[in-house]
Amino acid sequence: MNKSAFLFILSFFFLSFQAMSSSASSQESINWVTIEEAERLVKENPKKIFVDVYTDWCGWCKRMEANTFSHPDIISYINENFYAVKLNAEMEEPITFRGQKYINENPGQRRSSHNFARALLQGRMSYPSVAFFDEELNLITALPGYREPSQFEPILVFFSDDHFLTQPNLDEFISSFQGTID
């Protein structure tokens, strides 16, 4: 085989591998958007909103990111059923949601929480927490605490499939849930 044919074949395989890698990587992470982007997207194509409320210093938040939000089934489910928002509860930038402006009243100060995070968590500042909004941008609820993928799956289903409307007890739903994640 001559040198130019070998280089052509090698280039073909390299480019094919890159194309496969980039298409696979599109589902390797959650499609995070800002809350403002989620609000706009809901108006274009109604879907519930899922919000991960975290802080940079929170060890359990980092563990949830590494274990739960990196699980392929969780990634796929969230991307398919929700607009996902990652919200740093101590961010300094203002947020405008549903026409109301939220700020961090003490930016730069240690553990100064953002008013939007306070509103979502109803003043119970526990990290990590997750919050769910319906398609009308109404807050359904916020739940504190770290959860493994198998513990998080029924929570996602409970809210995405509107079980919360007919079965208000999340714990009962979880106890009878038959999930796909071990």
C-alpha positions as CSV (number, residue, x, y, z in Angstrom):
1,M,0.0,0.0,0.0
2,N,1.4,3.3,-0.9
3,K,1.9,6.1,1.6
4,S,-0.9,8.4,0.3
5,A,-3.5,5.6,0.4
6,F,-2.4,4.7,3.9
7,L,-2.8,8.3,5.0
8,F,-6.2,8.6,3.4
9,I,-7.5,5.5,5.2
10,L,-6.0,6.6,8.5
11,S,-7.6,10.1,8.0
12,F,-10.9,8.4,7.2
13,F,-10.9,6.3,10.4
14,F,-9.8,9.3,12.5
15,L,-12.6,11.5,11.1
16,S,-15.2,8.7,11.5
17,F,-14.1,8.2,15.1
18,Q,-14.4,11.9,15.8
19,A,-17.9,12.1,14.3
20,M,-19.0,9.1,16.4
21,S,-17.5,10.6,19.6
22,S,-19.1,14.0,19.1
23,S,-22.6,12.4,18.4
24,A,-22.2,10.2,21.5
25,S,-21.1,13.1,23.7
26,S,-24.3,15.0,23.0
27,Q,-26.1,12.6,25.4
28,E,-23.2,12.3,27.9
29,S,-24.4,15.3,29.9
30,I,-27.5,17.1,30.9
31,N,-28.5,20.0,28.6
32,W,-28.3,22.7,31.3
33,V,-29.9,26.1,30.5
34,T,-30.4,29.2,32.6
35,I,-33.7,29.8,34.3
36,E,-34.4,32.7,31.8
37,E,-33.7,30.3,28.9
38,A,-36.0,27.7,30.4
39,E,-38.7,30.3,30.8
40,R,-38.4,31.1,27.1
41,L,-38.2,27.5,26.0
42,V,-41.4,26.6,28.0
43,K,-43.3,29.2,26.1
44,E,-42.1,27.7,22.8
45,N,-42.5,24.1,23.7
46,P,-44.1,23.4,27.1
47,K,-42.2,21.1,29.4
48,K,-41.6,21.0,33.1
49,I,-38.5,22.6,34.5
50,F,-36.0,20.8,36.8
51,V,-33.7,23.0,38.9
52,D,-30.5,21.7,40.6
53,V,-29.7,24.2,43.4
54,Y,-26.1,23.9,44.5
55,T,-23.2,25.8,45.9
56,D,-19.5,25.6,44.9
57,W,-18.4,24.6,48.4
58,C,-21.0,21.8,48.9
59,G,-19.5,18.3,48.9
60,W,-22.8,16.5,48.5
61,C,-23.6,18.8,45.5
62,K,-20.3,17.7,43.8
63,R,-21.1,14.1,44.6
64,M,-24.6,14.4,43.1
65,E,-23.1,15.9,40.0
66,A,-20.5,13.1,39.7
67,N,-22.8,10.2,40.5
68,T,-26.4,11.1,39.8
69,F,-26.3,13.7,37.1
70,S,-23.7,11.7,35.2
71,H,-25.7,8.5,35.1
72,P,-26.8,7.8,31.5
73,D,-30.4,6.9,32.4
74,I,-30.8,10.1,34.5
75,I,-29.2,12.2,31.7
76,S,-31.5,10.8,29.1
77,Y,-34.6,11.1,31.3
78,I,-34.0,14.7,32.3
79,N,-33.1,15.8,28.7
80,E,-36.2,14.2,27.3
81,N,-38.7,15.3,30.0
82,F,-37.5,18.6,31.4
83,Y,-35.7,21.8,30.8
84,A,-32.8,21.5,33.2
85,V,-31.4,24.4,35.2
86,K,-28.2,24.4,37.3
87,L,-28.5,27.2,39.8
88,N,-25.7,28.3,42.0
89,A,-27.5,29.4,45.1
90,E,-24.8,32.0,45.8
91,M,-24.4,33.5,42.3
92,E,-24.0,37.2,42.0
93,E,-25.8,37.9,38.7
94,P,-29.4,39.0,38.8
95,I,-32.2,36.7,37.5
96,T,-35.4,37.8,36.0
97,F,-38.1,35.2,36.1
98,R,-41.8,35.6,35.4
99,G,-41.2,39.4,35.2
100,Q,-39.7,39.6,38.7
101,K,-36.0,40.5,39.3
102,Y,-34.1,38.5,41.9
103,I,-30.7,39.5,43.2
104,N,-28.0,38.4,45.7
105,E,-28.2,41.2,48.2
106,N,-24.7,40.6,49.5
107,P,-22.6,39.6,46.5
108,G,-19.1,38.6,47.3
109,Q,-19.8,37.9,51.0
110,R,-19.3,34.4,52.3
111,R,-22.4,32.1,52.0
112,S,-24.7,34.9,50.7
113,S,-27.6,33.2,49.0
114,H,-29.4,34.6,46.0
115,N,-33.0,35.7,46.5
116,F,-34.2,33.3,43.7
117,A,-32.6,30.4,45.5
118,R,-34.3,31.5,48.7
119,A,-37.6,31.7,46.9
120,L,-37.3,28.3,45.4
121,L,-36.3,26.7,48.6
122,Q,-38.7,28.7,50.6
123,G,-36.0,29.9,52.9
124,R,-34.8,26.3,53.8
125,M,-31.3,26.7,52.4
126,S,-30.1,23.1,52.1
127,Y,-27.7,21.8,49.4
128,P,-28.1,20.1,47.2
129,S,-31.8,20.6,46.6
130,V,-33.9,20.2,43.5
131,A,-37.0,22.1,42.5
132,F,-39.7,21.4,39.9
133,F,-41.8,23.8,37.9
134,D,-44.9,22.9,35.9
135,E,-45.4,23.9,32.2
136,E,-47.1,27.1,33.4
137,L,-43.9,28.1,35.3
138,N,-45.5,27.5,38.7
139,L,-43.2,26.0,41.4
140,I,-44.5,22.5,42.3
141,T,-42.0,21.8,45.1
142,A,-38.4,21.7,46.2
143,L,-36.7,18.7,47.7
144,P,-33.5,18.8,49.8
145,G,-30.8,16.2,49.9
146,Y,-28.4,14.0,48.0
147,R,-29.8,11.1,46.1
148,E,-28.2,8.2,44.2
149,P,-29.5,7.6,40.6
150,S,-31.8,4.7,41.7
151,Q,-33.3,7.0,44.4
152,F,-33.6,9.9,42.0
153,E,-35.4,8.1,39.2
154,P,-38.8,7.8,40.9
155,I,-38.7,11.5,41.8
156,L,-38.2,12.4,38.2
157,V,-41.0,10.2,37.1
158,F,-43.3,11.4,39.9
159,F,-43.1,14.9,38.6
160,S,-42.7,14.5,34.9
161,D,-45.7,12.1,34.6
162,D,-47.9,14.2,36.9
163,H,-48.3,11.6,39.6
164,F,-48.1,14.4,42.1
165,L,-51.6,15.5,40.9
166,T,-53.3,12.2,41.9
167,Q,-50.9,10.8,44.5
168,P,-49.7,13.6,46.7
169,N,-47.5,11.3,48.9
170,L,-44.1,11.0,47.2
171,D,-42.8,8.5,49.7
172,E,-45.7,6.1,48.9
173,F,-45.0,6.5,45.2
174,I,-41.3,5.8,45.7
175,S,-42.1,2.7,47.8
176,S,-44.1,1.1,45.0
177,F,-42.0,2.4,42.1
178,Q,-40.4,-0.2,39.8
179,G,-37.5,1.6,38.2
180,T,-34.9,0.7,35.6
181,I,-31.8,1.8,37.5
182,D,-30.3,-0.7,40.0
